[in-house]
Amino acid sequence: MSTIKPFRAVRPKAGTAEEIVSLPYDVMNSAEAGVMAKGKPNSFLHVSRAEIDLPIGVDEHSQEVYDKARENFYHLIRSGALVQDDKPYLYIYAQVMNGRKQVGLVASSSTEDYFNDVIKKHEFTRPEKEKDRINHMQTLQAHVGPIFLTYRAHSGVDQIIGNYITFNAPAYDITTEDGIQHTVWVVNDEATIEQLVHLFASEIPYTYIADGHHRAASAAKVGLKIKEQNEKHTGEEEYNFFLSVLFPDNQLAIMDYNRVVKDLNGLSKDEFLAKVSAAFDLHPTSDIGYPTKLHEFKMYIDRQWYTLTAKEGTYTNDPIGILDVTILQNNLLSPLLGIADPRTDKRIDFVGGIRGLKELERRVDSGEMAVAFALYPVSLEQLMDIADSGNVMPPKSTWFEPKLRDGFFSHLF
């Protein structure tokens, strides 16, 4: 069963959340972060992307950057922009995007659950990205980016959270520049906290990482390292837990995660299309619309969209083989374009669905890329089935929106 606990969040002083919270560090590059934080001295990007406060060209993975992040983080605390709660609490975090609402519980989750697969994963992690987050966490002695977890919806949890937000005023209620509403409640009622902790411990057998595999792995490894160095370890220390936001699965939506490739691997356009036709029914279309069903893809090349439908016999029905990301990889990206490992191949890039199909057109029309592929989104049920089976998805299979904001909560360990 799932272990969660309340914690003493470091969070924005009343009235300052709008000037502090920011998008997570990994959805923009350094240049974009610099533009977003311009004229905003309290933006949390000064913590998550501290290279923006150092000379251009600095290695963003250098200790100098992590030290600057620590300096900026504790400056926000000393200045009073961020304050720490006196007692451990749970928190409720609601987001509304395009009329769709999702309401999550903010808690600290157990690193032991991570290692014992009570917290289930569906992606491999990359050592260099883990190292970056480990260095960031160790230098700050804090978790400053929440891990996005989901669980199979439970009516009892829903009822407690629903009642709490109905009868209590929020601590923050802001709308960010992208039009997304973010509302946060502090759960400071001990009976409510005990009920929620008990329900997860008795009724929620597993939670699933929706987004944040690298942060979760890094937090767990940092906690394990500190544990090994602590002769008086009890298991209750804060390093045994990491910052998480837990949403019920029936409130979430996965967007498409699309692919663009730099070249055709030495093939002419006609040769490439002929080879694609071996595994897919291929039809040119004037419709820029998204794929409408599983095993249907849209492809853009030479200012022309095509509809691709995977032919029977080109895929299997197991949890991994039936995924459209697997079908595209096994029947096109690897055999035709020579991209055997999309995690490491520099010829492929990934475009989150929030950027739209026009972004795929732009990158191909500019000459930066030769071909683009739009995919039908993976479902939550597919994600959890794969995690339950002990398998992992191909890289860059899921894109969740809205993104959790950094800066609402930090967890000191």
C-alpha positions in Angstrom: 0.0 0.0 0.0 1.0 3.6 -0.5 2.8 5.7 2.1 2.3 9.4 2.1 2.9 11.9 4.9 2.4 15.6 5.6 5.4 17.9 5.5 6.4 21.5 6.3 6.2 23.1 2.8 8.3 26.1 1.9 5.9 28.1 -0.1 5.1 31.6 -1.3 4.1 34.3 1.2 0.4 35.3 0.8 0.0 37.5 -2.2 3.3 36.6 -3.9 2.6 33.3 -5.6 2.0 34.9 -9.0 5.5 36.5 -9.1 7.2 33.3 -7.9 5.7 30.2 -9.5 7.1 29.0 -12.9 6.9 26.2 -15.4 9.1 23.2 -14.6 12.8 23.4 -15.6 12.6 20.7 -18.3 10.0 22.2 -20.6 12.2 25.1 -21.8 15.9 25.7 -22.6 18.1 28.3 -20.9 17.4 31.0 -23.4 13.7 30.6 -23.1 14.0 30.5 -19.2 15.9 33.8 -19.4 13.2 35.5 -21.4 10.5 34.1 -19.0 12.3 35.4 -15.9 13.3 38.8 -17.3 12.2 41.5 -14.9 11.0 38.9 -12.4 13.6 38.7 -9.6 11.5 36.3 -7.5 10.7 33.9 -10.3 11.4 30.3 -9.3 13.3 29.9 -12.6 16.2 31.6 -10.7 16.3 28.4 -8.7 15.4 25.7 -11.3 17.4 27.4 -14.1 20.0 29.3 -12.2 22.4 29.5 -15.2 20.2 32.4 -16.4 22.0 34.5 -13.6 25.5 33.5 -14.8 27.5 34.5 -17.9 26.2 33.2 -21.2 27.8 29.9 -22.2 28.2 28.6 -18.7 27.8 24.8 -18.5 24.3 24.4 -17.0 25.4 21.2 -15.3 28.4 22.8 -13.5 28.7 23.1 -9.8 28.7 26.8 -10.2 25.1 26.7 -11.5 24.0 24.4 -8.6 25.6 26.8 -6.1 23.8 29.7 -7.7 20.5 27.8 -7.4 21.1 27.3 -3.7 22.0 31.0 -3.2 18.9 32.1 -5.0 16.6 29.6 -3.2 17.8 30.6 0.3 17.7 34.3 -0.7 13.9 33.9 -1.4 13.5 32.4 2.0 15.6 35.0 3.8 13.8 37.8 2.0 10.4 36.4 3.2 9.1 35.7 -0.3 9.1 32.0 0.6 8.1 30.9 4.1 8.0 27.5 5.7 5.0 26.2 7.5 5.4 25.7 11.3 3.8 22.2 11.2 3.5 19.4 8.7 0.5 19.7 6.5 -1.0 18.2 3.4 -2.0 20.5 0.5 -4.5 20.4 -2.3 -3.6 21.6 -5.7 -6.3 22.2 -8.4 -5.6 23.2 -12.0 -8.2 24.2 -14.6 -7.2 24.2 -18.3 -9.7 24.8 -21.1 -12.5 24.0 -18.8 -11.0 20.7 -17.6 -10.2 20.5 -13.9 -7.8 18.2 -12.1 -7.4 18.2 -8.3 -4.4 16.6 -6.7 -3.1 15.9 -3.2 0.3 17.4 -2.3 2.3 15.2 0.1 5.7 13.6 0.6 5.9 10.1 -0.9 8.1 7.3 0.4 11.4 6.5 -1.2 11.0 2.9 0.1 7.8 2.8 -2.0 9.9 3.8 -5.0 12.4 1.1 -4.5 9.8 -1.6 -3.8 7.7 -0.7 -6.8 4.7 0.5 -4.8 5.4 3.6 -6.9 5.3 2.2 -10.4 7.4 3.4 -13.4 6.8 3.3 -17.1 10.0 4.8 -18.5 13.8 4.2 -18.3 15.9 7.1 -17.0 19.1 8.5 -18.4 22.1 8.6 -16.1 23.2 12.1 -17.2 19.8 13.5 -16.3 19.7 11.7 -13.0 23.1 13.1 -12.2 21.9 16.7 -12.9 18.9 16.4 -10.6 21.0 14.6 -7.9 23.5 17.4 -7.9 20.7 20.0 -7.8 19.0 18.3 -4.9 22.1 17.7 -2.9 23.3 21.2 -3.2 20.0 22.7 -2.2 19.2 20.0 0.4 15.6 20.3 -0.9 13.2 18.9 -3.5 11.9 21.9 -5.4 10.2 20.2 -8.3 7.2 17.9 -7.5 6.9 14.4 -9.0 3.5 14.0 -10.7 1.9 10.8 -9.5 -1.4 9.2 -10.4 -3.5 6.5 -8.8 -6.7 4.6 -9.6 -9.5 6.9 -8.5 -10.9 6.2 -5.0 -14.3 7.6 -4.0 -13.3 8.0 -0.4 -10.3 10.2 -1.2 -12.4 12.2 -3.7 -15.0 12.9 -1.1 -12.6 14.1 1.6 -10.8 16.4 -0.8 -14.1 17.6 -2.3 -15.5 18.5 1.1 -12.3 20.2 2.2 -12.1 22.6 -0.8 -15.9 23.3 -0.5 -15.7 24.5 3.1 -12.2 26.1 3.2 -10.7 29.1 1.6 -7.7 28.6 -0.7 -4.3 29.9 0.2 -3.6 30.8 -3.5 -5.8 31.3 -6.5 -4.0 32.6 -9.6 -4.2 32.4 -13.3 -0.9 32.2 -15.1 0.0 33.8 -18.4 -1.0 30.7 -20.4 -4.6 31.0 -19.0 -4.3 28.1 -16.6 -5.9 28.5 -13.2 -4.0 27.2 -10.2 -5.6 27.0 -6.8 -4.0 25.7 -3.6 -5.5 24.8 -0.2 -3.5 24.1 3.0 -4.9 21.0 4.8 -4.2 22.0 8.4 -6.9 19.9 10.0 -5.3 17.0 11.8 -8.3 14.7 11.4 -8.5 15.2 7.7 -4.7 14.6 7.4 -5.1 11.4 9.3 -8.0 10.2 7.2 -6.1 10.8 3.9 -2.9 9.2 5.1 -4.9 6.2 6.3 -6.8 5.8 3.1 -3.7 5.7 1.0 -2.1 3.2 3.4 -5.1 0.9 3.4 -6.9 1.5 0.1 -4.4 2.7 -2.6 -2.1 -0.3 -3.4 0.0 1.6 -6.0 0.8 5.0 -7.4 2.2 5.6 -10.8 4.7 8.1 -12.1 2.9 10.2 -14.7 5.7 12.7 -15.1 9.0 13.1 -13.4 10.8 9.8 -13.6 14.3 11.5 -13.4 13.3 13.6 -10.4 11.8 10.6 -8.6 14.9 8.4 -9.3 17.2 11.1 -8.2 15.3 11.9 -5.0 15.2 8.2 -4.1 19.0 7.9 -4.7 19.8 11.0 -2.7 17.7 9.7 0.2 19.5 6.3 0.0 22.9 7.9 0.1 22.1 10.0 3.1 20.6 7.0 4.8 23.8 5.0 4.4 25.8 7.9 6.0 23.4 8.2 8.9 24.3 5.8 11.7 21.1 6.9 13.6 18.8 6.4 10.7 15.2 5.7 11.8 13.2 5.9 8.5 11.2 8.9 9.6 13.8 11.5 8.4 12.7 13.8 5.6 15.2 12.4 3.2 13.2 9.2 3.2 10.4 11.1 1.4 10.1 13.2 -1.7 7.8 16.0 -2.9 4.8 14.6 -4.9 1.4 15.6 -6.2 -1.1 12.8 -6.5 -4.0 13.0 -9.0 -6.8 10.4 -9.5 -6.5 8.8 -13.0 -10.0 9.7 -14.1 -9.2 13.5 -13.9 -6.1 13.3 -16.1 -5.6 13.5 -19.9 -2.5 12.5 -21.9 -1.7 14.6 -25.0 0.1 13.3 -28.1 3.9 13.3 -28.1 5.1 13.7 -31.6 8.4 13.1 -33.6 10.5 15.0 -36.1 13.5 13.6 -37.9 16.3 15.5 -39.5 16.8 13.5 -42.7 15.6 10.5 -44.7 18.6 8.3 -44.1 19.9 8.7 -47.7 16.5 7.9 -49.3 14.8 10.1 -51.8 11.3 11.2 -51.0 9.8 8.7 -53.5 11.9 5.9 -52.1 10.9 6.7 -48.6 7.2 6.8 -49.4 7.4 3.5 -51.2 9.1 1.8 -48.2 6.5 3.4 -45.8 3.7 1.8 -47.9 5.0 -1.6 -47.1 3.9 -1.4 -43.4 1.2 1.3 -43.6 -1.7 2.2 -45.8 -0.6 5.6 -47.0 -2.9 8.4 -48.4 -2.1 12.1 -49.0 -4.6 14.4 -47.3 -5.3 18.1 -47.2 -6.5 17.7 -43.6 -4.0 18.9 -41.0 -6.2 17.2 -38.3 -4.8 14.9 -35.6 -5.0 11.1 -35.8 -8.5 10.1 -34.8 -7.9 6.5 -33.5 -5.3 4.0 -32.4 -2.8 2.9 -35.1 -3.5 5.9 -37.3 -0.7 8.5 -37.8 -0.3 11.7 -39.6 3.0 12.4 -41.5 4.2 15.7 -42.9 6.9 15.8 -45.6 7.7 18.3 -48.4 4.7 20.5 -47.4 2.3 17.6 -47.7 0.3 15.8 -45.0 -0.3 12.0 -45.3 -2.5 9.7 -43.2 -0.8 6.4 -42.3 -2.7 3.4 -40.9 -0.7 0.5 -39.6 -1.4 -2.7 -41.5 -2.5 -5.9 -39.8 0.4 -8.1 -38.9 2.8 -5.3 -38.4 2.3 -5.2 -34.6 1.5 -7.4 -31.6 -1.2 -7.1 -29.1 0.9 -7.2 -25.9 0.9 -4.0 -23.7 4.1 -2.6 -25.4 3.7 -3.9 -29.0 0.2 -2.4 -29.4 1.4 1.1 -28.6 1.5 3.5 -31.5 4.9 4.7 -30.4 6.2 1.1 -30.7 4.5 0.6 -34.1 6.1 3.7 -35.5 9.5 2.8 -34.0 9.5 -0.8 -35.2 8.1 -0.3 -38.6 9.4 3.1 -39.7 11.9 5.0 -37.5 14.3 2.0 -37.0 14.2 0.1 -40.3 13.7 3.0 -42.7 15.3 6.0 -41.0 18.0 4.1 -39.0 17.0 5.4 -35.6 17.6 2.4 -33.4 17.6 4.2 -30.1 15.5 7.3 -30.0 16.7 8.1 -26.5 20.2 8.8 -27.8 20.0 9.4 -31.5 20.6 13.1 -32.3 18.7 12.9 -35.6 15.3 12.7 -33.8 13.5 15.2 -31.7 10.2 15.2 -29.8 7.4 17.8 -29.8 4.8 17.9 -27.0 1.3 18.0 -28.2 0.7 21.3 -26.5 2.7 23.0 -29.3 0.2 21.8 -32.0 0.6 20.4 -35.5 1.6 23.8 -36.8 4.9 23.4 -34.9 5.6 20.2 -36.8 5.0 22.0 -40.1 7.2 24.9 -39.0 10.1 22.6 -38.2 9.9 20.7 -41.5 9.2 23.8 -43.7 12.2 25.6 -42.2 14.5 22.8 -43.4 15.6 22.0 -39.9 13.7 18.6 -40.1 12.8 16.4 -43.1 9.7 14.7 -41.8 7.3 14.9 -38.9 4.9 12.3 -37.4 1.8 13.0 -35.3 0.6 10.2 -33.0 -2.6 9.3 -31.3 -2.3 9.8 -27.5 -1.5 7.0 -25.1 -4.3 6.3 -22.6 -4.0 6.3 -18.8 -5.2 2.7 -18.8 -2.4 1.8 -21.2 0.2 3.5 -19.0 -0.9 1.8 -15.9 -1.2 -1.6 -17.6 2.3 -1.3 -18.8 3.6 -0.2 -15.4 1.7 -3.1 -13.7 3.2 -5.6 -16.2 6.7 -4.4 -15.2 7.4 -3.1 -18.7 8.5 0.3 -19.8 7.2 2.5 -22.6 9.4 3.7 -25.5 10.9 7.1 -24.6 8.8 10.3 -25.0 5.5 8.4 -25.1 3.3 10.7 -22.9 2.8 14.4 -22.5 0.7 15.7 -19.7 -1.0 19.1 -19.5 -1.3 21.3 -17.6 2.2 21.2 -16.2 2.6 21.5 -12.4 4.2 24.8 -11.4 7.5 24.9 -9.5 7.6 27.2 -6.6 4.2 26.5 -5.0 5.9 23.9 -2.7 9.4 22.9 -1.8 10.4 20.1 0.6 13.5 20.5 2.8 15.3 17.4 3.7 
